[in-house]
Amino acid sequence: MTRFDAPCRAAVARVMARMAPPPRLLPSEWAERSVYVPVGNAIPGLIRFDNAPYQREPLDMTINPDCHRITLMWGAQVGKTMLALCAQAYRIEQRPSSQIMMQPSQGDLETWLETKFNPLVEANDKLRALIAKPRGRDGVNNQKMKSYPGGFIMFSWSGSPKTMRGRSAPFVVCDETDGYDRTHEGHPVGLLWQRAATFGDQRLLMEISTPTIKGGSWIEAAHDQGDGRRFHVPCPHCGVEQPLDWAQVWWGKDEDGTHFPETAGYICTGCGVLWSDHERIGAIRKGAWVAQRPFRGHASYHLSELYSCFRALSDIAQSFLDKKAAGDLQTFINVSLAETWEEEGDQVESSTLIARAEAFAAPAPTGVAVITAGVDMQADRLEVEVVGWGLGEESWSIDYRVLWGDPMRPEVWSALDDLLDETFEHEAGAKLGISAACLDTGGTEGMTQAAYEYARGGGRRRLFAIKGVGGWGRPVVGPPARRRGRRVRAVDIFPVGVDEAKMIVSQRWRIEEHGPGYCHVPLDRSPEWAEQATAEALRRRVVKGFTRREWHKTRDRNEALDCRVYAYAALKILNPNIPRLLKSLTAAQAQTDAPEAKTVEQGQTVQKRKWKPRARRR
């Protein structure tokens, strides 16, 4: 052997190593070697599935030749977005193939690109090298598509049939499917899945979402079509394997109803021992998926926030108590438990409100910190509810008035001025004014113009013009839009998500214990008010195969319900500091022996005086 043989053999070995195909790794194995979680996440750096062991199997299932559909009905804080990103990155670097990514809206897609996909690519050198450079000549890289050797990833959103038409790929990821808008062509997920049929056995659909309403949730229906897998964990004390269930979460509560969520733990279904968070996380790391039904190509997974290794049970318990107090349990059920929300009956009975009537010690009882009003406009009158609000949005119906008169004439608006100028004696001895009011501007064109004129030129400083907007998932109050009338200057109109607001109000009618969310009714309130306040029922109907929820009037009049919604909207716009206002009232009570009467409005102690609005042009 010559002195040149050894270097030659080494050079040949290096060349052969470069020519050798990459090792065949499962997606989870490749991710733990190659994927770096960007800075800004809970644990940046090289990904480790020990922090989320339930991600391994669904991720590896994406290359199972017998699997054509994967459904993830998962809650918050469990890493469903990262799982999808790893599956997409695997098909860029390890098994190049074309893909489609769908989000509910264009804004959701842009957010996903800027906060999820692009940071992941920037944190991983190999991915960044493979994807075409923006404005480069070697491929496409824009908001619609990114190409790489062997394929591309296209982006679309559910509200735009144009972004779906003519597009197909073997791997389709649909994120937050319960937020999709159904088009006249059908459901967006079904459309993409149908267009992928040309790829035959190579096609794979991954659909991900938290669920919404029972009977109207796409992800729940898809989950039920699959094999229904749940993640079972072994008890650290008796070894019994079990899925984590919210019913087994326990925390302390004393005799007066005070909760202690910091004591929260998990009770084993086998031996009854209370697990600590450390034991729960240890059990999760030893868990495994168990299917409830036979596997026929569709793997479906259900996972709640109880499996998060980054969330303490005490935090989850506190979140439950907060949502319950605010009358928003649906958010907890959907987002944290990953379960569909089932309405508690179709309608609140008026007898529920009549039965809770009580005598108020003062027009504004103890607990009231701020007062708002909701004004509903009818052809021959204005109806107004004056509502006091306390901690946790506990409410007191202080007054309800019907101001008779034609909204096209000034007399009824003068009467509204007088009502909004009134003060109400607080049980602490101070006097509270109406801090904010919302005026409905719906009606005939003439009535709307009159409402615009009052709100813009003749109303009070904190009277807000509003317009009800239907549709689920909207905020109670959105940002204002400027409208121009024929005879008045521009006025800001606040959109009110009436469907969601009515849901909150109806849920709070059902709360039975005094405290956050409870609605107090005065003893002298008429049964007619209770009939109107419960005059709408939530109904479901099927339109082109898709279930919709709609509010339907069960009685002719529902003004009391509308007024309560508008008063609640005024509270949301005002956004007061309730604890600070209550503290101000306590200070005002200490001054009740002063010789001069005081008026407290918006938490300030001022000399009592009658405020008169400026004259309006008619």
C-alpha positions in Angstrom: 0.0 0.0 0.0 1.4 3.4 -1.0 1.4 6.5 1.1 -1.5 7.9 -1.1 -3.9 5.0 -0.3 -5.2 6.2 3.1 -6.0 9.8 2.0 -7.8 8.4 -1.1 -9.9 6.1 0.9 -10.8 8.9 3.3 -11.8 11.2 0.4 -13.9 8.4 -1.1 -15.6 7.8 2.2 -16.5 11.5 2.5 -17.9 11.5 -1.0 -20.0 8.4 -0.4 -21.3 9.8 2.9 -22.5 12.8 1.0 -24.2 10.7 -1.6 -25.8 8.4 0.8 -29.6 8.9 1.3 -30.6 10.5 4.6 -31.6 8.1 7.4 -35.2 7.1 7.4 -36.5 8.8 10.5 -40.0 9.1 11.9 -41.2 12.7 11.9 -41.0 12.8 15.7 -37.4 11.5 15.6 -36.4 14.0 12.9 -38.1 16.9 14.7 -36.1 16.2 17.9 -32.9 16.3 15.9 -33.7 19.2 13.6 -36.5 21.5 14.7 -35.6 24.5 16.8 -38.5 26.2 18.6 -38.2 30.0 18.0 -37.5 32.4 20.9 -40.7 33.7 22.4 -42.2 30.3 23.1 -42.3 28.6 26.5 -39.2 26.6 25.9 -37.2 27.8 22.9 -34.4 25.6 21.4 -34.3 22.1 20.0 -37.8 20.6 20.4 -38.3 17.9 23.1 -41.5 15.8 23.1 -41.0 14.9 26.7 -42.7 18.2 27.3 -45.7 17.1 25.2 -45.4 13.3 24.7 -48.9 13.1 23.3 -47.6 14.8 20.1 -45.4 11.9 19.0 -48.1 9.5 17.8 -50.2 12.0 15.8 -47.1 13.4 14.2 -45.7 10.0 13.2 -49.2 9.0 11.9 -48.7 11.6 9.1 -46.5 9.1 7.3 -48.5 6.0 8.0 -49.6 4.7 4.6 -52.8 3.3 6.0 -53.9 6.7 7.4 -55.6 9.2 5.2 -57.2 11.5 7.7 -56.1 12.9 11.1 -58.4 14.9 13.3 -57.2 16.8 16.4 -59.9 18.1 18.7 -57.5 19.7 21.1 -57.7 22.4 23.7 -55.4 25.4 24.4 -51.8 25.2 25.6 -51.2 21.6 24.3 -49.1 22.4 21.2 -51.4 21.6 18.3 -49.9 24.4 16.2 -46.4 23.2 16.8 -47.4 19.6 15.8 -48.8 20.8 12.5 -45.6 22.9 11.9 -43.4 19.9 12.4 -45.5 17.8 10.0 -45.2 20.6 7.4 -41.5 21.1 7.9 -40.9 17.3 7.6 -42.5 17.5 4.1 -40.1 20.2 3.2 -36.8 18.7 4.3 -37.3 14.9 4.6 -40.1 13.9 2.3 -40.6 16.9 -0.1 -44.1 17.1 -1.3 -46.7 19.7 -2.0 -49.0 21.0 0.7 -51.9 23.4 1.4 -52.4 25.3 4.6 -55.8 26.8 5.3 -56.8 29.3 8.1 -60.3 30.7 8.9 -59.5 34.2 7.5 -56.9 36.2 5.7 -56.0 37.9 8.9 -55.6 34.6 10.7 -53.3 33.4 7.8 -51.1 36.5 8.0 -50.8 36.1 11.8 -49.9 32.4 11.4 -47.3 33.3 8.8 -45.7 36.1 10.8 -45.8 34.5 14.3 -45.6 30.8 13.6 -44.3 29.6 10.2 -41.8 32.3 9.4 -40.1 32.4 12.8 -39.8 28.6 12.7 -38.1 28.7 9.3 -35.8 31.5 10.5 -34.8 29.4 13.5 -33.9 26.4 11.4 -31.0 26.8 9.0 -31.9 23.8 6.8 -35.5 24.9 6.2 -34.3 28.4 5.5 -31.9 27.2 2.9 -34.5 25.0 1.2 -37.3 27.5 0.9 -37.0 30.0 -2.1 -35.8 33.4 -1.3 -38.3 36.3 -1.5 -38.1 38.0 -4.9 -35.5 35.4 -6.0 -35.3 33.6 -9.3 -35.1 30.0 -7.9 -38.8 29.8 -6.8 -41.7 31.6 -5.2 -41.9 33.1 -1.7 -44.8 35.3 -1.0 -48.1 35.5 1.0 -49.8 33.0 -1.3 -47.1 30.3 -1.8 -43.6 29.2 -0.8 -41.7 26.7 -3.0 -38.8 24.4 -2.2 -37.1 21.5 -4.1 -39.7 18.9 -4.6 -42.8 20.9 -3.8 -44.5 23.9 -2.5 -46.8 25.0 0.3 -49.9 27.1 -0.7 -52.0 29.2 1.6 -55.7 29.8 1.6 -58.5 31.0 3.9 -62.0 29.8 4.3 -63.8 33.0 3.4 -62.3 33.1 -0.1 -63.4 30.5 -2.5 -60.9 32.0 -5.0 -57.9 30.9 -2.8 -59.2 27.3 -2.9 -60.4 27.0 -6.5 -58.0 25.2 -8.8 -55.6 24.2 -6.0 -54.8 20.7 -4.8 -52.0 19.0 -3.0 -51.5 15.6 -1.3 -51.1 17.0 2.2 -53.7 19.4 3.5 -53.7 21.1 6.9 -56.8 22.9 8.0 -56.4 24.9 11.2 -59.2 26.1 13.5 -61.9 24.5 11.3 -64.8 25.5 13.6 -64.0 29.1 12.6 -64.6 28.5 8.9 -67.3 30.3 6.9 -69.3 27.9 4.8 -69.5 29.1 1.2 -72.2 28.5 -1.4 -70.0 25.7 -2.8 -69.9 23.8 0.5 -67.7 23.5 3.6 -64.1 24.6 2.9 -62.5 21.5 4.4 -64.7 19.3 2.3 -63.8 21.2 -0.8 -60.0 20.9 -0.3 -60.3 17.3 0.6 -62.3 16.5 -2.5 -59.8 18.3 -4.7 -57.0 16.2 -3.2 -58.8 13.0 -4.4 -56.6 12.9 -7.5 -53.6 12.0 -5.4 -55.3 8.7 -4.4 -53.7 6.9 -1.5 -51.0 9.6 -1.1 -53.5 12.2 0.1 -53.6 13.1 3.8 -55.9 15.6 5.6 -54.9 17.0 9.0 -57.8 19.1 10.6 -57.2 20.9 13.9 -59.6 23.0 16.1 -61.1 23.6 19.4 -64.8 22.8 19.2 -67.7 25.1 19.5 -71.5 24.4 19.8 -72.8 20.8 20.0 -74.5 19.9 16.8 -72.8 22.7 14.9 -69.1 21.8 15.4 -67.2 20.6 12.3 -64.3 19.2 14.4 -66.6 17.3 16.7 -68.4 15.6 13.8 -65.0 14.8 12.2 -63.7 13.4 15.5 -66.7 11.2 15.9 -66.1 9.7 12.4 -62.6 8.6 13.4 -61.4 6.0 16.0 -61.7 8.4 19.0 -58.3 8.2 20.7 -57.8 9.4 24.2 -54.5 9.8 26.0 -54.4 7.4 29.0 -51.9 8.0 31.9 -50.9 5.6 34.7 -51.6 6.6 38.3 -48.3 7.1 40.2 -49.8 5.3 43.2 -51.9 2.3 42.0 -50.9 2.1 38.3 -54.5 2.3 36.9 -54.4 3.8 33.4 -57.1 6.5 32.8 -57.8 9.5 30.6 -57.7 12.9 32.5 -61.2 14.1 33.1 -62.3 17.5 34.5 -64.7 15.8 36.9 -61.7 14.4 38.8 -60.1 17.8 39.4 -60.6 18.9 43.1 -59.9 22.0 45.1 -60.8 23.3 48.5 -64.0 25.2 49.4 -65.1 26.4 52.8 -68.6 26.6 54.3 -69.3 30.1 53.1 -68.6 29.2 49.5 -65.0 30.6 49.3 -63.0 28.6 46.7 -59.2 27.9 47.1 -58.1 27.0 43.6 -54.4 27.0 44.7 -55.2 23.6 46.4 -56.3 22.0 43.1 -55.2 18.4 42.4 -56.3 15.4 40.4 -58.2 12.5 42.1 -57.3 9.0 40.7 -60.3 7.0 39.5 -58.7 3.9 40.8 -57.4 4.5 44.3 -58.8 8.0 45.0 -55.4 9.5 45.9 -55.0 13.2 45.1 -52.2 13.8 42.6 -49.9 16.8 42.8 -49.0 18.7 39.6 -45.6 17.0 39.7 -47.2 13.6 39.8 -49.7 14.6 37.0 -46.9 15.7 34.7 -44.9 12.5 35.5 -48.0 10.4 34.6 -48.5 12.3 31.3 -44.9 11.5 30.3 -45.7 7.8 30.7 -49.0 7.9 28.9 -50.2 6.4 25.6 -53.1 6.8 23.1 -56.0 4.4 23.3 -58.6 4.1 20.6 -62.2 3.7 21.4 -63.2 2.4 18.0 -61.5 0.3 15.2 -59.0 2.2 13.0 -60.2 2.4 9.4 -57.8 5.0 8.0 -59.1 7.9 10.1 -57.2 8.6 13.4 -59.0 11.1 15.7 -57.6 12.5 18.9 -59.2 14.4 21.8 -57.0 16.3 24.3 -57.8 18.9 26.9 -55.7 21.5 28.7 -55.4 19.1 31.6 -52.6 17.4 29.7 -50.5 20.6 29.4 -47.2 20.3 31.2 -46.9 24.1 31.2 -50.2 24.8 33.1 -50.7 24.2 36.8 -54.1 22.7 37.8 -54.5 25.7 40.1 -54.3 28.1 37.1 -56.9 26.0 35.2 -59.2 25.9 38.2 -58.9 29.7 38.6 -59.7 30.1 34.9 -62.8 28.0 35.4 -64.0 30.1 38.3 -63.3 33.3 36.4 -65.3 32.2 33.4 -68.1 30.9 35.5 -68.3 34.2 37.4 -68.4 36.1 34.1 -71.1 33.9 32.7 -68.7 32.7 30.0 -68.4 29.0 30.8 -68.7 28.2 27.1 -65.1 29.6 26.5 -63.8 27.3 29.2 -65.6 24.2 27.9 -64.6 24.9 24.3 -61.0 26.1 24.7 -59.8 24.5 27.9 -61.6 21.2 27.9 -61.9 20.8 24.1 -65.6 19.8 24.4 -68.6 21.2 22.6 -70.9 23.5 24.5 -74.5 22.4 24.9 -77.1 25.1 25.6 -78.8 24.8 29.0 -82.3 24.7 27.7 -83.7 26.7 24.9 -85.1 29.6 26.9 -84.9 31.2 30.4 -88.3 31.2 32.1 -89.7 34.6 33.2 -90.5 33.0 36.5 -86.7 32.7 37.1 -86.4 36.5 37.3 -89.7 37.1 39.2 -88.6 34.6 41.9 -85.4 36.5 42.6 -87.1 39.9 43.1 -85.8 41.5 46.3 -86.3 44.8 48.2 -83.4 47.2 47.6 -82.3 49.1 50.7 -81.6 52.1 48.5 -82.0 52.9 44.8 -78.4 51.9 44.3 -77.7 49.1 46.8 -74.3 48.3 48.4 -72.1 46.7 45.8 -73.0 49.1 43.0 -69.9 51.0 41.8 -71.0 52.4 38.5 -74.3 53.0 36.6 -75.0 52.6 32.9 -78.2 52.8 30.8 -79.4 51.1 27.7 -81.9 53.0 25.4 -84.0 51.1 22.9 -85.8 53.3 20.2 -89.3 52.4 19.0 -91.6 54.3 16.7 -93.6 55.9 19.5 -91.3 55.7 22.5 -87.9 55.2 24.1 -87.4 52.4 26.6 -84.6 52.7 29.1 -83.1 50.4 31.7 -80.7 51.9 34.3 -78.3 49.2 35.6 -75.8 49.3 38.5 -72.7 47.2 38.2 -70.3 45.8 40.8 -67.4 43.4 41.1 -67.5 40.5 38.6 -70.2 42.3 36.6 -72.8 41.6 39.3 -75.7 43.8 38.3 -78.7 45.6 39.9 -81.7 46.7 37.8 -82.1 50.1 39.3 -84.9 51.5 37.1 -86.9 50.9 34.0 -88.7 53.7 32.2 -90.8 54.1 29.1 -90.6 57.6 27.6 -93.6 58.0 25.3 -93.2 60.3 22.3 -92.3 60.4 18.6 -88.5 60.1 18.1 -88.9 62.5 15.2 -89.9 65.2 17.6 -87.8 66.9 20.3 -90.0 66.2 23.4 -89.0 62.5 23.8 -85.3 63.4 23.6 -85.7 66.1 26.2 -87.3 63.5 28.5 -84.2 61.3 27.9 -82.0 64.2 28.8 -83.8 64.6 32.1 -83.5 60.9 32.8 -79.8 60.7 32.0 -79.3 63.8 34.3 -80.8 62.0 37.3 -78.8 60.8 40.2 -79.5 57.7 42.3 -78.9 57.6 46.1 -76.4 54.9 47.0 -76.8 52.9 50.2 -73.5 54.4 51.3 -75.1 57.8 51.3 -73.5 59.2 48.1 -75.4 59.9 44.9 -74.4 58.2 41.7 -75.0 59.6 38.2 -75.3 57.6 35.0 -71.7 57.2 33.8 -72.5 56.0 30.3 -75.4 55.1 28.1 -75.8 53.3 24.7 -78.5 54.4 22.3 -79.8 52.0 19.6 -79.9 53.8 16.2 -81.8 51.1 14.4 -85.2 51.8 12.9 -86.6 53.8 10.0 -84.4 56.3 8.2 -86.0 59.2 9.9 -85.6 57.6 13.3 -82.0 56.8 12.6 -81.3 60.3 11.6 -82.9 61.6 14.8 -80.8 59.2 16.9 -77.7 60.4 15.0 -78.5 64.0 15.7 -79.1 63.4 19.4 -75.9 61.4 19.8 -73.8 63.8 17.8 -75.1 67.3 18.8 -77.6 67.1 21.6 -76.8 64.2 23.9 -74.6 63.7 26.9 -70.8 63.4 26.8 -70.9 59.7 27.5 -73.8 58.6 25.4 -72.7 56.3 22.6 -74.6 55.5 19.4 -74.7 51.8 18.7 -76.0 49.4 16.0 -76.6 45.7 16.6 -74.6 43.3 14.4 -75.5 39.6 14.2 -73.1 36.7 14.0 -71.2 34.5 16.5 -67.7 35.1 17.6 -68.0 38.9 17.5 -66.9 41.0 20.5 -69.7 42.5 22.6 -68.5 45.9 21.4 -66.3 46.5 18.4 -64.3 49.6 17.4 -66.5 52.5 16.2 -67.1 53.4 12.6 -67.9 57.0 11.5 -71.2 57.4 9.8 -72.6 60.5 8.2 -76.2 61.5 8.2 -78.1 63.7 5.8 -78.4 66.7 8.1 -75.9 66.2 10.8 -72.2 65.9 11.1 -70.4 62.5 11.3 -71.2 60.4 14.3 -69.2 57.4 15.7 -71.3 54.2 15.7 -70.2 51.3 17.9 -71.1 47.8 16.6 -72.6 45.6 19.2 -72.4 41.8 18.8 -75.9 41.1 19.9 -75.9 37.3 19.5 -72.9 37.0 21.9 -74.3 39.7 24.2 -77.7 38.0 24.5 -76.0 34.7 25.2 -74.1 36.3 28.1 -77.2 38.0 29.5 -79.3 34.8 29.2 -76.6 32.7 31.0 -76.5 35.3 33.8 -80.3 35.1 34.2 -79.7 31.5 35.3 -77.0 32.3 38.0 -78.6 31.5 41.3 -76.0 32.7 43.9 -75.3 36.3 44.7 -71.9 37.3 43.5 -70.1 37.7 40.1 -72.6 37.7 37.2 -75.7 37.5 39.4 -78.6 39.8 38.3 -80.6 41.5 41.1 -84.2 42.4 40.4 -86.1 45.0 42.5 -89.3 43.8 44.3 -91.5 46.4 42.5 -90.5 45.3 38.9 -93.5 44.3 36.8 -93.9 40.7 35.5 -94.1 42.3 32.0 -90.5 43.3 32.3 -89.5 39.7 33.1 -91.5 38.5 30.1 -89.7 40.8 27.8 -86.3 40.1 29.3 -86.7 36.4 28.5 -88.6 36.9 25.2 -86.0 35.2 23.0 -84.9 31.6 22.7 -81.9 30.1 21.0 -82.8 27.8 18.2 -80.8 25.6 15.8 -81.7 25.1 12.1 -80.0 23.3 9.3 -79.1 25.3 6.2 -77.6 23.4 3.3 -76.4 20.7 5.7 -74.8 23.2 8.1 -76.3 23.8 11.6 -76.8 27.4 12.6 -77.8 29.0 15.9 -80.2 31.9 15.8 -82.2 33.9 18.4 -86.0 33.7 17.9 -88.6 35.9 19.6 -91.2 33.8 21.5 -93.2 36.9 22.5 -94.1 40.0 20.6 -92.0 42.4 22.8 -88.4 42.0 23.8 -87.4 45.6 24.6 -86.3 44.8 28.1 -83.8 42.2 26.8 -82.4 44.8 24.2 -82.1 47.5 26.9 -80.1 45.1 29.1 -77.8 44.3 26.2 -77.3 48.0 25.5 -76.6 48.8 29.1 -74.0 46.0 29.2 -72.4 47.4 26.0 -72.2 50.8 27.7 -70.3 49.1 30.6 -67.9 47.5 28.1 -67.2 50.8 26.3 -66.7 52.6 29.6 -64.5 49.9 31.0 -64.5 51.3 34.6 -62.1 50.4 37.4 -64.8 48.8 39.7 -62.5 48.2 42.7 -61.3 51.9 42.6 -64.9 53.2 42.3 -66.0 51.1 45.3 -63.1 52.5 47.3 -64.3 56.0 46.3 -67.8 55.2 47.5 -66.4 54.1 50.8 -64.6 57.4 51.1 -67.9 59.2 50.2 -69.7 57.4 53.0 -67.3 58.8 55.5 -68.3 62.3 54.4 -72.1 61.8 54.8 -72.1 64.0 57.8 -70.8 66.9 55.9 -73.2 69.9 55.6 -73.3 69.9 51.8 -74.7 67.0 49.8 -72.3 65.3 47.4 -72.6 63.7 44.0 -70.4 60.8 43.0 -70.0 60.2 39.3 -67.3 58.0 37.8 -65.7 57.6 41.2 -65.2 61.4 41.8 -66.7 63.4 44.7 -68.1 66.6 43.4 -70.5 69.3 44.6 -74.1 68.5 43.7 -75.4 70.5 40.8 -77.8 70.1 37.9 -76.0 69.7 34.6 -77.9 71.0 31.6 -77.0 70.0 28.0 -76.4 72.6 25.4 -79.3 73.6 23.2 -79.6 71.5 20.1 -80.5 72.5 16.6 -83.6 70.8 15.3 
